[in-house]
Structure formats: C-alpha cells, structure tokens
Amino acid sequence: MTTIKTDRLKRDYERAVALTQQLVRIPSVYRPEDPKGNEEEVASFTADYLRDLGIDVYVEEVEPGRPNVIGVIDSGKPGKTLIFEGHTDVVTEGDRESWNYDPFGAEIVDGRMYGRGTNDTKGNLACMITAAQSIIEDKEAFTGKIILCIPVDEERMMIGIKHFIEQGWADNVDGAIICEPEENQICVAQRGALRIQITVNGKMAHGAISWSGINPNWRLAKIITALEALEKEEQEIHGEHPYLKWPSITPTIVKAPVTGDAQINVIPEKAMTALDIRTIPSQDHDVLIEKIETIFNTLKKEDKHFDVDYDVIENRPATETDRNEPVVGAVHAAVKQTLNIEPEYNGVPGATDGTFLHLHGVPIVTIGAGDREVPHHINEYVDIKELGETTEIYRQAALNFLNEEGNNNGE
C-alpha cells in the first residue's frame, strides 16, 4: 500500500469517526409532542457541513421542522447518476437509566462508539459524506453525478424518501447505495412489510348475561388461528429465501376493548389485532390481502354475527436486485478492493428507504458499518474501525460505478 493511500485512509477514517460523533450528539428522535423533537437541528448541521465542502445543497421541508437535505456533486461530464442514501432520524433511546453510556454522548470505549444512531445510521451517514469529501478533495476523475440523499422519517412512515421521489430527485437515476448497518455485507434483497389493523365489531354486554351481547373476542381468536394457518401455507408455497429466510404473519397487538377501560365482567364492544406481515420477493401483497379477505368471508358464512373491518396501514413490497446490475458489481469490487476478501451477500430483514427507490425503478444495494442485530438496542454501538472501512467502500464503489470499472456481474 502506497504512503499516499495510507495517509488518505487515515485521514478519511478520522473524519468519519469525528463526523459520526458530531451527528450522534445532536438528538433527532421524532417526538410529535416536543417542538424540538425532530430532525431539524441535525439536518441544518448536515446542510452546512456539505456547503463547506463546496457541494450544492438543497433543503426541502417535508413537514414543519422535518427537512430533507440533498447534496449534488456534478462532474460536469455526461454519465450515470448514483445516489447515496442515509437518514437523519433515530429511534427513541428508551430508558436512559438502562444505558451504560450517554445515549447521545458518542463515547468511544475499547474501539466502539456508543450512542443512539452510531449504528443506525448516523455512522453510515458520516461515511457516505466523508467518502464524497474524499473524492472532491483528491480531485478524483469521474463522470455523471453523485446525489447525497439525506431524508427524515425512515424509522416511521418513510415520508422523507417519498417526498424525495415525488420531487423528482430519483428520476433517471442509475443506481443507489442504501447506507444501513449490514456488517459490510452486500445486501441485494430486503423483506417487504405489510401492516394491517383488524377490528372485530361486537355488542357490549354483561359477562353474566353473555347471550345478550356479541363477544368480538371469540371472532378475533378464530381470525388469529386462521392467520397462523395462512402463514404456514405461505411458507410451504414460497419456501425459504436464501437471504431473507421465511415469510411471516405476526399478530403484534391484541386489544379488547379497543378504547376505554377493560373490565372482567364486561363483554367489550370491539376487539382488535395489528399484524406485522413480512414478505419475500415471490409474494404478491395484493394476493396476500385477498387471502386474508377470504378468511373473513369464510368466517362470515359460518357466523351471522361476524363483523370485521380492516385497514392497511403500510404496504412496502419486498425487493430484490439482480446481482448483474452495475451498482452491485461496483460495490462487489469495492468491498474486494478495500477488505481484500471475497464479499458476502445477504438480505435486509426489514424494510429501508431503498424500498421506495426500488419501486421507482432504481437498482439498490444496501451496505454499511455496524452489527446488523444492534439497531434500536440499549447501548447501541459501532466498531470505529468499520467506519473507516465503510468510507473506503463507499468511495471506491462510487468511482467504480461512475467510471464503469470493477466487476459488473457481482460474481
């Protein structure tokens, strides 16, 4: 390794670590009841940081206090467009007393940085910005342009990436690297998410005079039992995905009554369950919803008092990117160049902002620093050595993709 490259790697590593600390120390949990509980401060910091690098910056408010930041690095030469995407919001820290470290302190202990967002995904946001800074500072030649997409609200309804797409930023884009904690494995698939709330309507009555009411709990129990059978059926039909494992249907909330106080001698008026359904690419969400409706119709035929409503709260299809896509090949080569290992392929167990870029026709790859099982945990952390490695992977992947270098078949 040349002295120049060694010096660059050290420089970029130090910058990525320092920037991660700066980002983590700006809390950006979305708390609707708190006027400062949003991404505004960290977005403002990020926008100023990019401007100082000479990057063209656009700040677009998605909701009050919740702005997307977009940075554009245009080579001035015709070519492809590559997106790097990393969100600014983080999940709640929960009970601070349960943490061994300040959740917004970004303290480094024994090679790990602790804090909310170190892993998911402010560390990777810092890496993608530092990679862009490195390319600019070293005057690396490339064609086309790089778009740094830094949206709000990935941890909830993903309104930030949806707004980014609606504003036309993803039009005519050739590839995207989604910067999430995946242990620098190349993730070419991600599970879909279908969230459904089911409400069973009954008739409130005294528990001692049950015949005078309609108990929604009996009906809800039948629905949940039928959904368990549907999950097994879907698993038999679609099998185990090589990266995403099995499709699942999970009742996560069961509640009766839906509103008001529960009482042991009162039949509730309504009962509800919320479903967290995770799918693999071979499943069609519309077909799955039809199968759930068939369960309702069957139960209705068996029971004249069966009355159910449902709402699809969120619908995010599973995604899969062909390993022959140039963006996959560019990342594959970058991992090999940086780590000197044969890259490992995998899938993302949950949905990301990349879901909606994929739906818009943009080939996506998800890769980044951080243990993939640590997001949202108490004492969240990232190994700081990985921040340097990820920065170099992002840098090389951008140059490979825009200059059409590297292994283009992902093999």
Salt bridges, closest charged atoms under 4 A:
ASP12 OD1 - ARG11 NE 2.90
GLU14 OE2 - LYS10 NZ 2.68
GLU39 OE2 - ARG66 NH2 2.72
ASP48 OD1 - ARG51 NH1 2.87
GLU60 OE1 - HIS163 ND1 3.95
GLU63 OE1 - ARG66 NH1 3.70
ASP89 OD1 - HIS87 ND1 3.01
GLU93 OE1 - ARG31 NH2 2.70
GLU93 OE2 - ARG96 NE 3.26
ASP120 OD1 - HIS87 NE2 3.34
ASP120 OD2 - HIS376 NE2 3.26
GLU137 OE2 - ARG11 NH1 3.30
GLU137 OE1 - ARG15 NH2 2.79
ASP138 OD1 - ARG11 NH1 3.02
ASP138 OD2 - ARG395 NH2 3.16
GLU140 OE2 - ARG395 NH2 2.55
ASP153 OD1 - ARG66 NH2 3.05
GLU154 OE1 - HIS87 NE2 3.23
GLU155 OE2 - HIS87 NE2 3.98
GLU155 OE1 - HIS376 NE2 3.15
ASP171 OD1 - HIS360 NE2 2.78
GLU180 OE2 - HIS87 NE2 3.19
GLU182 OE1 - ARG372 NH1 2.55
GLU233 OE2 - LYS291 NZ 3.41
GLU234 OE1 - HIS238 NE2 3.41
GLU234 OE2 - LYS291 NZ 2.62
ASP276 OD1 - ARG195 NE 3.18
ASP276 OD1 - ARG278 NE 2.88
ASP303 OD2 - ARG219 NE 2.65
GLU314 OE2 - LYS162 NZ 3.49
GLU314 OE2 - ARG316 NE 2.72
GLU320 OE2 - HIS241 NE2 3.00
GLU342 OE2 - HIS332 NE2 3.29
GLU342 OE1 - LYS336 NZ 3.16
GLU380 OE1 - ARG116 NH1 2.62
ASP383 OD1 - ARG112 NE 3.13
GLU389 OE2 - LYS385 NZ 2.52
GLU392 OE1 - ARG8 NH1 2.60
GLU404 OE2 - LYS80 NZ 3.94
GLU411 OE1 - ARG323 NH2 3.28
